[in-house]
Amino acid sequence: MSFKNDIREQFIRILGKGWVKDDQVTLYTYRCDGLTLYTAPPMGVLFPGTVHELVSVIKLLNQ
């Protein structure tokens, strides 16, 4: 499962295309934390580079 196109485009507007990942390799890489007992692939992975970007992502997710 990956991001829906509308939310993906909004994330890209905030972070830039290279910082929004939902390809299979990235989803597999981030499927768990250090404990591998429970794994679940994320819908996507975001890499905010500034506090402003992080706040913008959180505001979008809160809508």
N, C-alpha and C positions, 0 to 999 in steps of 0.2 A: 504494500500500500504506500502511495506517495502523496504529497500535497495535492489538493485540488488546485486547478489552474488559477482560479481567482486569488486565493490566499498566497499561492506561490508568487504570482506577479506582484502582489503587495509587498511581500518580503524582499523581492528583488529590487523594488523601488527604494526600500529602506537601506538594504545592505549592499546591493550590487550583485550581479549575476554569479560571480565567483564565490560568494559567501553563503549561498543557499544551495544545499545539496540534497538530492533525493534519488540519486542513482543507486543501483543495487549494491555496489561495492561499499559505498559509504554507509548505507543502511545496515549492511551486515557488520561492518566495523563497529558501529555504535549500538548494536543490539542489546548490549548488557554493560554493566559497570564492571568493576574488578571482580565481583562475585558472579560466577557463571551459572549458579543454580537456577536462576530465573532469567530467561531471555525473551525479548519481544522486539521485533524490528520497529523503529520509530517511523513516523510518517515522513520525516525529513530531519535534517540537521542544519542548524543556523550557527553562523560564526560572527556575532556582532564584534566590531572592533573598537567601539567607543561607548561611553556611558549613554550618550544621546541615542545611538542605534539600539542599545539594549532597552532603554525606556520606550522608544518607539515600537519595538517588537512587543513588549509587554502590554502596551496600550492597545495594539492591534489584537492581540490574543484575548484581551479583556472585553472586547466588543461582542 
